[in-house]
């Protein structure tokens, strides 16, 4: 009965899995197992619809019982007070997957095995709004863009890569990819805001193509809030894929020398540097990172833009509150090859406080030595290269090496297994502040 009813409403039934005790929904008689068909006459497609439509003080719910019998429920509540309904999935809808075949796609460069979630190509604008995931817009039709505008979904995080239509189609191998600027202008004209990123591939979307991309992106400001420039990531698993290579150190230096003057011009004109280079450009070029203030609000931190400076700033702020330890402590910290020189130069400031941290760069044999970031180090590489080392009190690792919700490395090795192999305690740290609290505090077993 649900499906027949919803066919006329061009939606689907949202089955209520639970009703929060004492909530407005419970007070006005909505029960688990019933279906929410509409709010104020509008079908509820997903979580975005639900949150937007249920925010008002007075609501008219269209409810169907288990037999499909419809009724209308009038609910009165405080503005923005949660309605109190739970559904089977957090999005109230299936995940939107990627329709592209990008030449630089990291998932296509993954070996078999590892965590199943690593092979999922999501491209869901709801997750962009909720979690800050980057999307391409290629799986959205005009009606869905219209729904984003009606629901005032802002900011979004959008992968532009290139504004030139032919280049974007080439990069993403999707004929609809050339509509990006048209879609972005529609969002901008509606008053929505978005952050952009471009994964740069040597000889494909840099040079004059990048110049055009930056000009077109800036033309969308202030709707376009920022643009992150990220060098392509290359693994050793590229047999049969589009020919790509890593940027050289000289090319990284040339990129920095090109972009930094443009940042200064944008800052003068727009009040923001707008275009931000990922830290990897500077580590590859063996150049000093920009100062902390140059990253403004760190809006592109998920792209590795300003990650090292933010860590340093948080660490030094937390360190300023500490007094030297009575008893000296020593640790080993392992991470990626790219950032190791930065941390090696940073940690001597801890010595006057009685804390010594030795750094160790882990070569990535799992993905290939072109992958130099700490977050992609596997438990296997970590344990093989550190076995027999003197760890001092414990081994420190970046929290990014582990799965977000459990202590599991990319190759499915558990943190406990790694500790058993290395015969030491392993302490994941997320931020500079957490590092200080960890090394100054009593060393206790940390679990996620």
C-alpha positions in Angstrom: 0.0 0.0 0.0 2.8 2.4 0.8 4.4 2.1 -2.6 1.0 2.7 -4.4 0.4 5.8 -2.4 3.9 7.2 -2.9 3.9 6.5 -6.6 1.4 9.4 -7.0 3.7 11.6 -4.8 6.9 10.7 -6.8 8.6 9.6 -3.6 8.9 6.6 -1.3 7.5 5.8 2.2 9.8 6.7 5.0 9.2 3.9 7.5 9.5 5.1 11.1 11.9 2.8 13.0 11.6 4.5 16.4 9.9 7.4 18.1 11.8 9.3 20.8 9.9 9.2 24.1 8.5 12.5 25.1 9.1 14.0 21.6 6.5 16.0 19.6 5.9 13.0 17.3 5.1 10.7 20.3 2.9 13.4 21.9 0.8 13.6 18.7 0.4 9.9 18.2 3.0 8.9 15.6 4.2 5.3 16.2 7.1 3.1 15.1 6.2 1.0 12.0 4.1 3.7 10.4 5.2 5.7 7.4 5.9 9.4 7.0 4.5 10.2 3.6 4.8 14.0 3.6 5.3 17.1 5.7 3.1 20.1 4.9 2.2 18.3 1.6 5.7 17.8 0.4 7.2 14.3 0.0 10.2 13.5 2.2 12.9 12.2 0.0 15.8 12.1 2.5 17.3 13.5 5.6 17.8 17.0 4.0 14.1 17.2 3.3 13.1 15.9 6.7 15.3 18.4 8.6 14.3 21.3 6.4 10.6 20.6 6.5 10.3 19.6 10.2 12.0 22.8 11.5 8.7 24.9 11.8 6.6 25.2 14.9 3.4 23.9 13.3 3.6 20.9 11.0 1.1 18.9 9.1 2.3 15.3 8.8 0.8 12.8 6.3 1.1 9.4 8.0 0.2 6.0 6.7 -0.3 3.1 9.2 0.9 -0.4 8.5 -2.2 -1.2 6.4 -1.6 1.8 4.3 -4.5 3.9 5.7 -3.7 7.5 5.5 -4.3 10.2 8.2 -3.2 13.7 8.8 -1.4 14.6 12.1 -1.0 18.2 13.2 2.0 18.8 15.3 2.9 21.8 17.4 6.4 22.2 18.8 9.2 24.7 19.4 10.9 26.1 16.3 13.8 23.7 15.3 12.8 21.3 18.1 13.5 17.8 16.8 10.3 16.0 15.6 11.6 12.9 17.3 11.4 10.3 14.5 14.1 7.8 13.6 14.5 5.9 10.3 16.3 2.8 9.1 19.2 4.7 7.6 20.9 7.9 8.6 20.3 9.5 5.2 16.7 8.1 4.9 17.9 7.1 1.4 20.5 5.1 -0.4 24.0 6.5 -1.0 24.5 8.2 -4.3 27.5 6.7 -6.1 29.9 8.1 -8.6 29.2 8.0 -12.3 32.6 9.1 -13.3 35.8 7.2 -14.3 38.3 9.8 -13.4 41.8 9.3 -14.8 43.3 10.1 -11.4 40.8 8.1 -9.2 42.6 6.8 -6.2 40.2 3.9 -5.7 41.0 2.6 -9.2 44.6 2.5 -8.0 43.8 0.3 -5.0 45.0 -3.3 -4.7 42.5 -6.1 -4.1 41.7 -6.7 -0.4 41.8 -4.3 2.4 38.7 -2.7 3.9 35.5 -3.0 1.7 34.7 0.7 2.4 37.9 1.7 0.6 36.4 0.6 -2.7 33.2 2.5 -2.5 32.9 5.5 -4.8 30.4 7.9 -3.2 29.3 11.1 -4.9 26.5 12.2 -2.7 25.6 15.9 -2.2 23.9 15.1 1.1 27.2 13.9 2.5 28.9 16.9 1.0 26.6 19.1 3.1 26.7 17.0 6.2 30.3 15.7 6.3 32.2 17.9 3.9 32.8 15.2 1.3 33.7 16.5 -2.2 31.2 15.8 -5.0 31.3 16.3 -8.8 27.7 17.2 -9.6 27.7 14.8 -12.6 25.0 12.6 -11.1 22.6 15.5 -10.5 19.8 16.5 -13.0 18.3 20.0 -13.1 15.4 18.9 -10.8 17.9 17.8 -8.1 19.9 21.0 -8.4 16.6 22.8 -7.9 15.9 20.8 -4.7 19.4 21.8 -3.4 18.4 25.4 -4.0 15.0 25.1 -2.4 16.4 23.4 0.7 19.2 26.1 0.9 21.9 23.5 1.2 25.1 25.5 1.8 28.0 25.2 1.8 28.7 22.4 -0.5 32.2 21.0 -1.3 32.7 20.5 -5.1 35.4 18.9 -7.2 36.0 21.2 -10.1 39.4 20.0 -11.3 39.0 22.1 -14.5 36.5 24.7 -15.6 37.3 24.0 -19.3 34.5 21.6 -20.4 36.7 19.5 -22.7 39.4 19.1 -20.1 36.9 18.2 -17.4 35.3 15.6 -19.6 38.7 14.1 -20.4 39.6 14.0 -16.7 36.4 12.5 -15.5 35.5 10.5 -18.6 31.9 11.5 -18.3 30.2 13.5 -21.1 28.0 15.4 -18.5 31.1 16.7 -16.7 31.4 19.7 -19.0 28.3 21.4 -17.4 30.2 22.2 -14.1 30.4 26.0 -14.6 26.7 26.2 -15.7 25.7 24.3 -12.5 28.0 26.3 -10.2 26.6 29.6 -11.6 23.1 28.4 -10.9 24.0 27.7 -7.3 25.8 31.0 -7.0 22.9 32.9 -8.5 20.6 31.3 -5.9 22.9 32.6 -3.1 24.4 29.3 -2.1 28.1 29.0 -1.1 30.6 26.3 -2.0 34.2 25.3 -1.7 36.1 23.9 -4.7 39.0 21.6 -5.2 41.2 20.7 -8.2 43.3 17.6 -8.3 46.1 18.6 -10.6 47.7 16.2 -13.1 51.0 17.1 -14.9 50.3 18.2 -18.4 46.6 17.7 -18.2 44.9 20.4 -16.1 47.8 22.6 -15.0 49.4 25.5 -16.9 46.9 27.5 -19.0 44.1 25.2 -18.1 44.7 25.9 -14.4 44.9 29.6 -15.1 41.4 29.5 -16.7 40.1 27.4 -13.8 41.3 29.9 -11.3 39.9 32.8 -13.2 36.5 31.1 -13.6 36.4 30.0 -10.0 37.2 33.6 -8.8 34.4 34.9 -11.0 32.0 32.9 -8.8 33.1 34.6 -5.6 31.8 35.2 -3.0 29.6 32.2 -3.7 32.8 30.3 -4.4 34.6 30.6 -1.0 37.9 28.8 -1.7 39.8 26.6 -4.2 42.2 23.9 -3.0 45.0 22.8 -5.4 46.1 19.2 -4.7 48.8 17.3 -6.6 47.6 14.0 -8.0 48.3 10.9 -5.9 49.9 8.0 -7.7 50.2 4.4 -6.5 52.0 1.5 -8.0 48.8 -0.1 -9.2 48.2 1.7 -12.4 48.5 -1.0 -15.0 46.1 -0.3 -17.9 45.2 3.1 -16.5 45.6 6.6 -18.0 49.3 7.5 -18.1 50.0 9.8 -15.2 53.0 10.7 -13.2 53.9 12.5 -10.0 55.0 16.1 -10.0 58.7 16.7 -9.7 60.3 18.9 -7.0 61.1 21.5 -9.6 57.5 21.5 -10.8 56.3 21.9 -7.2 58.5 24.9 -6.8 57.2 26.4 -10.1 53.6 25.8 -8.9 54.3 27.6 -5.6 56.0 30.5 -7.4 53.0 30.8 -9.7 50.2 30.6 -7.1 51.6 32.7 -4.2 51.6 36.0 -6.2 48.0 35.2 -7.3 47.1 34.6 -3.6 48.4 38.1 -2.8 46.4 39.6 -5.6 43.2 37.8 -4.5 43.8 38.9 -0.9 43.9 42.5 -2.0 40.9 42.3 -4.3 38.6 39.8 -2.4 39.9 39.9 1.2 40.9 36.3 0.9 43.8 34.4 -0.7 41.0 32.2 -2.2 43.4 29.6 -3.8 45.3 27.4 -1.3 48.1 24.9 -2.0 48.1 21.6 -0.3 51.0 21.1 2.1 52.3 18.4 -0.2 53.5 21.0 -2.7 55.8 22.5 -0.1 57.1 19.2 1.3 57.8 18.0 -2.3 59.6 21.2 -3.1 61.5 21.2 0.2 60.2 24.7 0.8 59.2 26.3 4.0 55.4 26.3 4.6 53.5 29.6 4.7 52.8 31.1 8.1 49.8 30.0 10.1 47.9 33.2 9.2 48.2 32.5 5.5 45.7 29.6 5.9 43.0 32.0 7.1 40.1 29.8 8.5 41.6 26.5 7.4 38.6 25.8 5.3 40.4 23.3 3.1 42.0 21.3 6.0 40.5 18.0 4.7 42.5 18.5 1.5 45.8 18.7 3.5 45.9 22.5 3.2 47.5 23.9 6.3 47.4 20.6 8.2 51.0 20.8 9.3 50.8 24.5 10.4 47.6 23.8 12.4 49.2 20.9 14.1 52.3 23.0 15.0 50.1 25.9 16.3 48.0 23.6 18.5 51.1 21.9 19.8 52.9 25.2 20.7 49.7 26.6 22.3 49.3 23.5 24.5 53.1 23.5 25.3 52.9 27.0 26.6 50.7 25.8 29.4 53.2 23.1 30.5 56.1 23.1 32.9 59.2 21.0 32.4 58.9 17.4 33.6 60.9 16.2 36.6 61.7 13.0 34.8 62.6 12.9 31.1 60.5 11.0 28.7 61.3 9.6 25.2 59.1 8.4 22.4 59.3 7.3 18.8 56.9 8.8 16.3 56.3 7.2 12.9 54.6 8.9 9.9 54.8 9.5 6.2 57.9 10.4 4.3 56.6 13.8 3.1 56.1 15.4 6.5 58.9 13.8 8.5 61.4 16.7 7.9 58.8 19.1 9.2 58.3 17.2 12.5 62.0 16.4 12.8 62.6 20.2 12.9 59.6 20.9 15.2 60.1 18.4 18.0 63.4 19.7 19.4 61.3 22.5 21.1 60.1 19.8 23.5 63.6 19.1 24.8 63.7 21.9 27.4 60.5 20.4 28.8 62.1 17.0 29.2 60.4 15.3 26.2 62.3 13.8 23.4 60.5 12.5 20.2 62.5 10.7 17.6 60.8 10.7 14.2 60.8 7.9 11.7 59.6 8.0 8.1 57.8 4.9 6.9 58.3 3.9 3.3 54.9 3.0 1.7 55.6 -0.4 0.0 51.9 -1.3 0.1 50.8 1.5 -2.3 54.2 2.4 -3.7 56.9 4.8 -2.6 55.2 7.7 -4.5 52.6 7.7 -1.7 54.2 9.7 1.0 51.4 10.8 3.4 51.0 9.3 6.9 47.3 8.5 6.6 48.0 5.8 3.9 50.5 3.8 5.9 49.4 0.2 6.6 49.9 -1.8 9.7 52.1 -4.2 7.7 54.5 -1.5 6.5 54.6 0.1 10.0 55.4 -3.2 11.8 57.9 -4.5 9.3 60.0 -1.3 9.2 59.9 -0.6 13.0 60.3 -4.1 14.4 63.2 -4.2 16.9 63.3 -0.4 17.3 63.8 1.4 20.6 60.4 3.0 21.1 61.1 4.6 24.5 57.8 4.7 26.4 55.6 4.3 23.4 55.2 4.6 19.6 53.2 7.6 18.5 51.3 7.5 15.2 48.9 9.9 13.4 45.3 9.1 14.1 44.7 9.2 10.3 46.4 5.9 9.9 43.4 4.2 11.5 39.8 3.8 10.5 37.6 6.6 11.8 35.4 4.5 14.1 37.7 1.6 15.2 41.5 0.9 15.7 42.0 -0.7 12.3 44.8 0.0 9.7 44.1 0.1 5.9 45.3 -3.5 5.5 42.9 -4.7 8.2 45.6 -5.2 10.8 44.3 -4.1 14.3 46.1 -1.7 16.6 46.4 -4.5 19.1 48.0 -6.8 16.6 50.5 -4.1 15.7 51.3 -3.6 19.4 51.9 -7.3 19.8 54.3 -7.5 16.9 56.2 -4.4 18.0 56.0 -5.2 21.7 55.2 -1.6 22.6 52.2 0.5 23.2 51.0 2.5 20.2 49.3 5.8 20.9 47.4 7.5 18.0 47.3 11.3 18.2 44.9 13.5 16.3 46.1 17.0 16.9 49.1 19.0 18.2 47.2 19.5 21.5 46.5 15.8 21.9 50.2 15.1 21.3 51.2 17.4 24.2 48.6 15.9 26.5 49.7 12.4 25.6 53.5 12.9 26.1 53.0 15.0 29.2 50.3 12.9 30.7 50.5 9.5 32.3 50.9 7.0 29.6 47.8 4.9 29.7 46.5 2.5 27.1 44.4 4.5 24.6 41.6 2.9 22.8 39.2 4.5 20.2 
